[in-house]
């Protein structure tokens, strides 16, 4: 494999914005999809996160495919739902984007921990990231199932070897966090501007 497991998503992020600086639906979702192989390497520990991310990508993609021209920009679906007063529904694209962004926040935080906390075991890196990102939005059930799952986290060194490929994994991971985090921040700002960044898990 050329480069690391992050190489395709780093390439993909170059195309996420239009020339006008708008977030484009398909390229953004494609980058999220390109992260799924990284999550796969966590095995059972991330099964919940993976199915959650996969489900939200599918939801947004299904909507996009109904009218790729109309929904070319990511926030157009959200604006439409806000106008139709359907944004807060649990099956809405707004909810899908919110939870997709939060799950990605968790991964970015986790990758940052893996770079900066070389002494931490994988489960510690996961638990710390969870505490900083998803935990406050989860109810008790989601939170406890997450805590149990984290105990299944793979050995850190094995994981890093598996995702490393032929490139510099730490450099690529750092680049991924630095490039992707501002895009996620933009999603949060947009969702906050329509009053929808603080929805909790039902």
Secondary structure, DSSP 8 states (H G I E B T S, - for coil): --S-TTHHHHHHGGGSB-TTS-BBHHHHHHHHHHHHHHHHTTGGGGHHHHHHHHHHHHHHHHHHHH-TTTTSBHHHHHHHHHHTT-TTSTTSHHHHHHHHHHHHHHHHHHHHHHHH-TTS-HHHHHHHHHHHTTGGGS-HHHHHHHHHHHTT---HHHHHHHHHTTS-HHHHHHHHHHHHHHHHHHHHHHHHHTT-S-----
